[in-house]
Amino acid sequence: MKLLFVGDVVGGIGRRTLAALLPGIRDAHKPDFVVVNGENSAGGVGITEKTARDLFETGADAITLGNHAYRHREVYEYLDREERIVRPANYPKGSPGRGYTVVEHDGMRLGVVNLSGLVFLQAVRSPFAEVDSVLAELRGRTDAVLVDMHAEATSEKVAMGWHLAGRVTACVGTHTHVPTADGRVLPGGTAYITDVGMTGPTGGVIGVKREQALERFIKLTNVRFETADEDPWLNAVLIDAEGEGRATAIEQLLLPARL
């Protein structure tokens, strides 16, 4: 089994980057499943039904979210209805959406779990206890499990990787928009990386127009951020797994787009 996980898609330029590069990736690597983090796909912050549909039409089998999952109220009903999109499982039980799902392709079943860190972010339950509960519910229902750990602190992500070592196929980090260089397979066959990065404009500051980010840092004034539009790249990881869902390799894909 091959899994492609695409890091945080930022705004319309991120969606166009994915649409431009995914066909070539499919031809070259033939992933069985494509999972995309889409929590910044609507104007750079949050997701809407329209942008989610764009990602599905581009080729995503499942979409994960994060701390901006509820930025746009119009998406709440869609999160309840569309089973292929997941928000952090350790959010309140009564909140819109679900924290995990199972998608199928050619007789293979992939469990997709979304978690939020607690350090510098808001969530109501520990992601460590929550993922234990989710894995118990998924037992016997999947051939592989991918966990998107959406968190700010690298220590919390690394800890989650070790917590899940040998228990899931992959634990991939999102949220900081900067790809890390620590992709590896942990003991027991769990592919891990602290942050996959982002799919969007690297000519800005983690997706924001650089002049606006600089003004905020230099003057400490309130600045309305807009999505940058320069130098788009796709950041992703490709994960190989054997029949029992144990990862055997993880490869970074850091690809520039010519839009």
Secondary structure, DSSP 8 states (H G I E B T S, - for coil): -EEEEE-EEBHHHHHHHHHHHHHHHHHHH--SEEEEE-TBTTTTSS--HHHHHHHHHHT-SEEE--TTTTSSGGGHHHHHH-TTEE--TTS-TTSSS-SEEEEEETTEEEEEEEEE-STTS--SS-HHHHHHHHHHHHTTT-SEEEEEEE-S-HHHHHHHHHHHTTTSSEEEEESS-S--S--EEETTTEEEES---EEEETTSBTTB-HHHHHHHHHH-------B--SSEEEEEEEEEE-TTS-EEEEEEEEEE---
